[in-house]
């Protein structure tokens, strides 16, 4: 028989962290140090919380979604790439989730939280500035990430192939 569940405040006190840190570990947020995450997960297990594999929430292989993050969606090259990608993903039965950001502005933190919540097959960034935390999260969860610089032509097939193969645990940079 497992131990009865304790409140998160008790788990936090036992692990020597804040309640918000325990919550971040439970939701697999990327901004928790690995040693802290391991300590909190051990206390959670001891107190009867089901602690899944850290990548379980991502569901990469099950997802039919491909994330496209575009900096400056009004630019003509972005429209061409989006049209090509939309055509290409119809064949394997995938869908594209488009996130737009202003050029030179980092991808917002909420984007990563949404990716974790819904899962993704991979990420294609068109001129987008990802933070080190976001890139580390994608790599840690084996989510392929392809970074495409503005103006690079004929990259849709190559980028989608990398995403669908799952062969890029670290960002692939398709620069012109």
PAFILO-619921 format. One line per field, with one value per residue (C-alpha): x, y, z; residue in three letters; chain; residue number from 0. Coordinates in Angstrom, 1 decimal. Layout:
<sites>
east = [X / ...]
north = [Y / ...]
up = [Z / ...]
res = [ALA / ...]
chain = [A / ...]
n = [NUM / ...]
</sites>
This chain:
<sites>
east = [0.0 / 1.3 / 1.6 / -1.3 / -0.8 / 0.4 / -0.3 / 2.2 / 3.3 / 4.4 / 6.2 / 7.9 / 9.0 / 10.4 / 12.3 / 13.5 / 11.8 / 8.8 / 5.4 / 5.7 / 8.9 / 7.0 / 4.2 / 6.8 / 8.3 / 4.8 / 4.1 / 7.6 / 8.5 / 12.0 / 13.3 / 14.0 / 17.6 / 18.1 / 19.3 / 16.3 / 13.9 / 15.3 / 15.0 / 11.4 / 10.5 / 11.8 / 9.8 / 6.7 / 7.2 / 7.6 / 4.4 / 2.4 / 2.3 / 2.4 / 5.6 / 5.7 / 8.6 / 9.5 / 8.8 / 5.4 / 3.5 / 5.1 / 3.7 / 6.0 / 5.3 / 1.5 / 1.2 / -0.1 / 1.0 / 4.1 / 4.9 / 5.9 / 7.2 / 7.5 / 9.2 / 7.6 / 4.8 / 4.0 / 7.2 / 6.7 / 9.2 / 7.3 / 4.1 / 5.8 / 7.3 / 4.0 / 2.1 / 4.7 / 4.6 / 0.8 / 0.8 / 3.5 / 1.9 / -1.4 / 0.1 / 1.1 / -2.0 / -0.4 / -1.5 / 0.6 / 0.3 / 1.6 / 2.9 / 4.0 / 6.5 / 7.9 / 11.4 / 14.1 / 11.7 / 12.3 / 9.6 / 7.3 / 7.5 / 3.9 / 4.6 / 6.8 / 4.1 / 1.5 / 3.9 / 4.2 / 0.5 / -0.6 / 2.5 / 4.3 / 6.1 / 8.7 / 9.4 / 10.4 / 11.5 / 11.5 / 13.8 / 12.6 / 14.8 / 14.4 / 15.8 / 18.4 / 15.9 / 13.4 / 16.1 / 17.3 / 13.8 / 13.2 / 16.6 / 15.9 / 12.6 / 13.9 / 11.7 / 13.3 / 13.9 / 14.9 / 15.9 / 15.6 / 17.0 / 14.9 / 15.2 / 16.4 / 14.7 / 13.4 / 13.8 / 10.3 / 10.9 / 14.2 / 12.9 / 9.8 / 11.9 / 14.1 / 11.1 / 9.3 / 12.5 / 13.0 / 16.7 / 17.5 / 17.6 / 19.5 / 18.5 / 19.4 / 20.3 / 19.3 / 21.1 / 21.4]
north = [0.0 / 3.4 / 6.3 / 8.7 / 11.8 / 14.9 / 18.5 / 20.2 / 22.4 / 19.3 / 18.0 / 21.4 / 21.6 / 18.0 / 18.7 / 22.1 / 24.1 / 26.3 / 25.1 / 26.7 / 24.7 / 21.5 / 22.6 / 23.2 / 19.7 / 18.2 / 20.0 / 19.4 / 23.0 / 23.4 / 26.1 / 23.8 / 22.6 / 18.9 / 18.2 / 20.0 / 18.2 / 14.8 / 15.7 / 16.9 / 13.8 / 11.5 / 13.2 / 13.1 / 9.3 / 8.8 / 10.6 / 8.6 / 11.0 / 9.3 / 10.6 / 9.9 / 9.9 / 13.6 / 13.4 / 11.8 / 15.0 / 15.9 / 12.8 / 13.5 / 10.3 / 10.5 / 14.2 / 15.1 / 18.7 / 20.5 / 23.9 / 26.7 / 29.8 / 32.8 / 36.1 / 38.8 / 36.8 / 39.7 / 39.1 / 37.5 / 34.7 / 33.6 / 33.3 / 31.2 / 28.9 / 28.6 / 27.8 / 25.1 / 23.6 / 23.5 / 21.6 / 19.2 / 18.3 / 17.3 / 14.1 / 12.5 / 13.8 / 16.4 / 19.9 / 23.1 / 25.3 / 28.8 / 31.2 / 34.6 / 36.9 / 40.3 / 40.1 / 40.4 / 39.4 / 36.1 / 33.5 / 34.0 / 31.6 / 30.7 / 29.1 / 26.4 / 25.7 / 25.3 / 22.9 / 20.8 / 20.7 / 19.6 / 17.8 / 18.4 / 16.3 / 19.0 / 22.7 / 24.8 / 28.4 / 30.9 / 33.7 / 33.2 / 33.8 / 30.9 / 31.2 / 28.8 / 27.4 / 26.7 / 25.0 / 23.0 / 21.8 / 20.7 / 18.9 / 17.2 / 15.9 / 14.8 / 17.3 / 18.0 / 21.7 / 23.3 / 26.9 / 28.6 / 32.1 / 34.6 / 34.4 / 30.7 / 29.1 / 25.6 / 24.5 / 23.3 / 19.7 / 19.5 / 21.1 / 18.8 / 15.7 / 16.5 / 17.1 / 13.9 / 11.8 / 12.9 / 12.9 / 16.3 / 16.3 / 19.5 / 22.4 / 22.1 / 25.5 / 25.8 / 29.0 / 30.5]
up = [0.0 / -0.9 / 1.6 / 1.7 / -0.3 / 1.5 / 0.6 / -1.7 / 1.2 / 3.1 / 0.1 / -0.4 / 3.2 / 3.1 / -0.1 / 1.1 / -1.8 / -2.4 / -3.2 / -6.7 / -7.3 / -6.4 / -8.8 / -11.6 / -11.1 / -11.3 / -14.5 / -15.9 / -16.3 / -17.6 / -15.2 / -12.3 / -11.7 / -12.3 / -8.7 / -7.3 / -9.7 / -8.6 / -4.9 / -5.3 / -7.4 / -4.8 / -2.0 / -4.3 / -4.8 / -1.1 / -0.4 / -2.9 / -5.9 / -9.2 / -10.8 / -14.5 / -16.8 / -17.3 / -21.0 / -20.6 / -20.9 / -24.2 / -26.1 / -29.1 / -30.9 / -30.4 / -31.4 / -34.9 / -34.4 / -35.7 / -34.2 / -36.4 / -34.6 / -37.0 / -36.3 / -38.5 / -40.1 / -42.4 / -44.4 / -47.8 / -47.1 / -44.0 / -46.0 / -48.7 / -46.1 / -44.3 / -47.5 / -48.4 / -44.9 / -44.8 / -48.1 / -47.0 / -43.7 / -45.2 / -46.6 / -43.3 / -41.6 / -39.4 / -38.4 / -38.0 / -34.9 / -35.8 / -33.2 / -34.3 / -32.5 / -33.3 / -34.9 / -32.3 / -29.5 / -27.7 / -27.9 / -24.9 / -22.0 / -22.3 / -25.6 / -24.0 / -21.4 / -24.2 / -26.1 / -22.9 / -22.3 / -25.8 / -27.2 / -30.5 / -33.1 / -33.5 / -33.8 / -36.8 / -36.0 / -38.8 / -37.7 / -34.1 / -31.1 / -28.6 / -25.1 / -23.9 / -21.4 / -24.3 / -26.4 / -23.5 / -22.7 / -26.3 / -26.4 / -23.0 / -24.2 / -27.6 / -29.5 / -32.9 / -33.5 / -36.8 / -36.8 / -40.2 / -40.9 / -42.9 / -46.6 / -46.8 / -49.8 / -50.2 / -46.6 / -45.9 / -47.0 / -45.2 / -42.0 / -41.9 / -42.6 / -39.6 / -37.4 / -38.5 / -38.2 / -34.7 / -35.4 / -34.0 / -30.3 / -30.5 / -32.7 / -36.4 / -37.9 / -41.6 / -42.4 / -45.9]
res = [UNK / UNK / UNK / UNK / UNK / UNK / UNK / UNK / UNK / UNK / UNK / UNK / UNK / UNK / UNK / UNK / UNK / UNK / UNK / UNK / UNK / UNK / UNK / UNK / UNK / UNK / UNK / UNK / UNK / UNK / UNK / UNK / UNK / UNK / UNK / UNK / UNK / UNK / UNK / UNK / UNK / UNK / UNK / UNK / UNK / UNK / UNK / UNK / UNK / UNK / UNK / UNK / UNK / UNK / UNK / UNK / UNK / UNK / UNK / UNK / UNK / UNK / UNK / UNK / UNK / UNK / UNK / UNK / UNK / UNK / UNK / UNK / UNK / UNK / UNK / UNK / UNK / UNK / UNK / UNK / UNK / UNK / UNK / UNK / UNK / UNK / UNK / UNK / UNK / UNK / UNK / UNK / UNK / UNK / UNK / UNK / UNK / UNK / UNK / UNK / UNK / UNK / UNK / UNK / UNK / UNK / UNK / UNK / UNK / UNK / UNK / UNK / UNK / UNK / UNK / UNK / UNK / UNK / UNK / UNK / UNK / UNK / UNK / UNK / UNK / UNK / UNK / UNK / UNK / UNK / UNK / UNK / UNK / UNK / UNK / UNK / UNK / UNK / UNK / UNK / UNK / UNK / UNK / UNK / UNK / UNK / UNK / UNK / UNK / UNK / UNK / UNK / UNK / UNK / UNK / UNK / UNK / UNK / UNK / UNK / UNK / UNK / UNK / UNK / UNK / UNK / UNK / UNK / UNK / UNK / UNK / UNK / UNK / UNK / UNK / UNK]
chain = [A / A / A / A / A / A / A / A / A / A / A / A / A / A / A / A / A / A / A / A / A / A / A / A / A / A / A / A / A / A / A / A / A / A / A / A / A / A / A / A / A / A / A / A / A / A / A / A / A / A / A / A / A / A / A / A / A / A / A / A / A / A / A / A / A / A / A / A / A / A / A / A / A / A / A / A / A / A / A / A / A / A / A / A / A / A / A / A / A / A / A / A / A / A / A / A / A / A / A / A / A / A / A / A / A / A / A / A / A / A / A / A / A / A / A / A / A / A / A / A / A / A / A / A / A / A / A / A / A / A / A / A / A / A / A / A / A / A / A / A / A / A / A / A / A / A / A / A / A / A / A / A / A / A / A / A / A / A / A / A / A / A / A / A / A / A / A / A / A / A / A / A / A / A / A / A]
n = [0 / 1 / 2 / 3 / 4 / 5 / 6 / 7 / 8 / 9 / 10 / 11 / 12 / 13 / 14 / 15 / 16 / 17 / 18 / 19 / 20 / 21 / 22 / 23 / 24 / 25 / 26 / 27 / 28 / 29 / 30 / 31 / 32 / 33 / 34 / 35 / 36 / 37 / 38 / 39 / 40 / 41 / 42 / 43 / 44 / 45 / 46 / 47 / 48 / 49 / 50 / 51 / 52 / 53 / 54 / 55 / 56 / 57 / 58 / 59 / 60 / 61 / 62 / 63 / 64 / 65 / 66 / 67 / 68 / 69 / 70 / 71 / 72 / 73 / 74 / 75 / 76 / 77 / 78 / 79 / 80 / 81 / 82 / 83 / 84 / 85 / 86 / 87 / 88 / 89 / 90 / 91 / 92 / 93 / 94 / 95 / 96 / 97 / 98 / 99 / 100 / 101 / 102 / 103 / 104 / 105 / 106 / 107 / 108 / 109 / 110 / 111 / 112 / 113 / 114 / 115 / 116 / 117 / 118 / 119 / 120 / 121 / 122 / 123 / 124 / 125 / 126 / 127 / 128 / 129 / 130 / 131 / 132 / 133 / 134 / 135 / 136 / 137 / 138 / 139 / 140 / 141 / 142 / 143 / 144 / 145 / 146 / 147 / 148 / 149 / 150 / 151 / 152 / 153 / 154 / 155 / 156 / 157 / 158 / 159 / 160 / 161 / 162 / 163 / 164 / 165 / 166 / 167 / 168 / 169 / 170 / 171 / 172 / 173 / 174 / 175]
</sites>
